[in-house]
Amino acid sequence: MPIAMTVENCYIDSSALRQLYVHDANSAAMAAWRFKHPGAVVLTRFGRTELMNSMASAVFRRDIAEVVFQTFGRLLEEDMADRRLHLVDVSWRTVLDQAAELSRKHTPVLGTRSLGVLHVASALELKVRQFVTYDARQAKLAAACGLKIIRP
């Protein structure tokens, strides 16, 4: 029996979630996917941190203007206040232990970065079934862990 696609049983990593806040190569596809899948997106504090850092780094690199970053910050807060994003806690001890095991088992073959491993471990801790990402190595790791990969 196929798994029903709902945003509630998805983990959307920061590379994909970022597409909803800045215009990028995948923004139109991600926005269309999100429109088809309304509901509260689960966001860990780690995911929020990485999303924020990604946007702040874009200012540093001069890929986006400071005003875009400030607007992003307001929109992120609005999305959390309006429950389009649902900020959740995970057991960091469990996530970090699982990430260490995933690294031991998969990184020698897949070359996954630590942050990617943490996203996958977070998804596993949340017991979701789908993983939305644009990061190819992270997607391979998530698939190796039995998650269905979605690349809008």
C-alpha positions as CSV (number, residue, x, y, z in Angstrom):
1,M,0.0,0.0,0.0
2,P,1.6,3.3,-1.0
3,I,2.3,5.9,1.6
4,A,0.0,8.9,1.5
5,M,1.9,12.1,0.6
6,T,1.2,14.7,3.3
7,V,3.5,17.4,4.4
8,E,3.0,16.2,8.0
9,N,5.0,13.0,7.3
10,C,7.8,14.8,5.4
11,Y,11.1,16.2,6.5
12,I,12.0,19.2,4.3
13,D,15.6,20.0,4.6
14,S,17.0,23.5,4.5
15,S,18.2,23.3,0.9
16,A,14.5,22.8,-0.2
17,L,12.8,25.0,2.4
18,R,15.1,27.9,1.4
19,Q,13.6,27.8,-2.1
20,L,10.4,29.2,-0.7
21,Y,12.1,32.3,0.6
22,V,14.5,33.3,-2.1
23,H,14.3,33.1,-5.9
24,D,16.6,30.3,-7.0
25,A,16.7,27.6,-9.7
26,N,14.2,25.4,-7.8
27,S,11.9,28.0,-6.3
28,A,9.1,27.7,-8.8
29,A,9.0,23.9,-8.5
30,M,9.2,24.0,-4.7
31,A,6.4,26.6,-4.5
32,A,4.2,24.6,-6.8
33,W,4.8,21.5,-4.7
34,R,4.1,23.4,-1.5
35,F,0.9,24.7,-2.9
36,K,-0.2,21.1,-3.6
37,H,0.8,20.1,-0.1
38,P,-0.5,22.6,2.4
39,G,-0.3,22.1,6.1
40,A,2.2,22.7,8.8
41,V,5.8,21.8,7.8
42,V,7.8,20.2,10.6
43,L,10.9,22.2,11.3
44,T,13.5,21.3,13.9
45,R,15.5,23.9,15.7
46,F,18.6,22.6,13.8
47,G,16.7,23.0,10.5
48,R,15.8,26.5,11.5
49,T,19.4,27.3,12.4
50,E,20.7,25.9,9.2
51,L,18.1,27.8,7.1
52,M,19.0,31.0,9.0
53,N,22.7,30.5,8.5
54,S,22.2,29.7,4.8
55,M,20.4,33.0,4.3
56,A,23.0,35.0,6.4
57,S,25.8,33.4,4.5
58,A,24.1,34.5,1.2
59,V,24.3,38.1,2.5
60,F,28.0,37.6,3.3
61,R,28.7,36.3,-0.2
62,R,26.5,39.1,-1.6
63,D,24.2,36.7,-3.3
64,I,21.2,38.4,-1.6
65,A,20.8,41.9,-0.2
66,E,20.5,42.6,3.5
67,V,16.9,43.8,2.9
68,V,16.1,40.3,1.5
69,F,17.6,38.7,4.6
70,Q,15.5,40.9,6.9
71,T,12.4,40.1,4.9
72,F,13.2,36.4,5.1
73,G,13.5,36.7,8.9
74,R,10.0,38.3,9.1
75,L,8.5,35.8,6.8
76,L,10.0,32.9,8.7
77,E,8.6,34.3,12.0
78,E,5.2,34.8,10.4
79,D,5.2,31.2,9.0
80,M,5.9,29.9,12.5
81,A,3.3,32.1,14.1
82,D,0.7,31.1,11.5
83,R,1.6,27.4,11.9
84,R,2.7,27.0,8.3
85,L,6.0,25.9,10.0
86,H,5.7,23.8,13.1
87,L,8.9,24.1,15.2
88,V,9.6,20.8,16.9
89,D,12.2,19.5,19.4
90,V,14.1,16.3,18.9
91,S,16.2,14.3,21.3
92,W,19.7,15.6,20.3
93,R,21.4,12.7,22.1
94,T,19.5,10.3,19.9
95,V,20.0,12.3,16.7
96,L,23.7,12.7,17.3
97,D,24.1,9.0,18.2
98,Q,22.2,8.0,15.1
99,A,24.2,10.5,13.0
100,A,27.5,9.0,14.2
101,E,26.2,5.5,13.2
102,L,25.0,6.8,9.8
103,S,28.4,8.4,9.2
104,R,30.2,5.2,10.1
105,K,28.0,3.1,7.9
106,H,27.4,5.4,4.8
107,T,29.8,8.3,4.6
108,P,32.7,6.2,3.3
109,V,30.6,5.3,0.3
110,L,28.4,8.4,-0.1
111,G,30.7,11.2,1.0
112,T,27.8,12.8,3.0
113,R,28.6,16.0,4.9
114,S,27.9,16.2,8.7
115,L,25.0,18.6,8.3
116,G,23.4,16.3,5.7
117,V,23.8,13.4,8.1
118,L,22.2,15.4,10.9
119,H,19.2,16.2,8.6
120,V,18.7,12.5,7.8
121,A,19.1,11.5,11.5
122,S,16.6,14.2,12.5
123,A,14.1,12.8,9.9
124,L,14.5,9.3,11.3
125,E,14.1,10.6,14.8
126,L,10.8,12.3,13.8
127,K,9.7,9.0,12.1
128,V,8.7,10.6,8.9
129,R,8.6,8.6,5.7
130,Q,9.4,11.2,3.0
131,F,12.4,13.4,2.7
132,V,12.4,16.6,0.5
133,T,15.8,17.8,-0.6
134,Y,17.9,19.1,-3.4
135,D,21.2,17.9,-2.0
136,A,22.2,14.8,-4.0
137,R,24.4,13.1,-1.4
138,Q,21.9,13.7,1.4
139,A,19.2,12.2,-0.8
140,K,21.3,9.1,-1.3
141,L,21.7,8.7,2.4
142,A,18.0,9.3,3.1
143,A,17.2,6.7,0.4
144,A,19.7,4.2,2.0
145,C,17.8,4.7,5.2
146,G,14.5,3.8,3.6
147,L,13.0,7.3,3.2
148,K,11.2,8.2,0.0
149,I,13.0,11.1,-1.7
150,I,11.1,14.0,-3.1
151,R,12.8,16.6,-5.4
152,P,10.0,19.0,-6.5
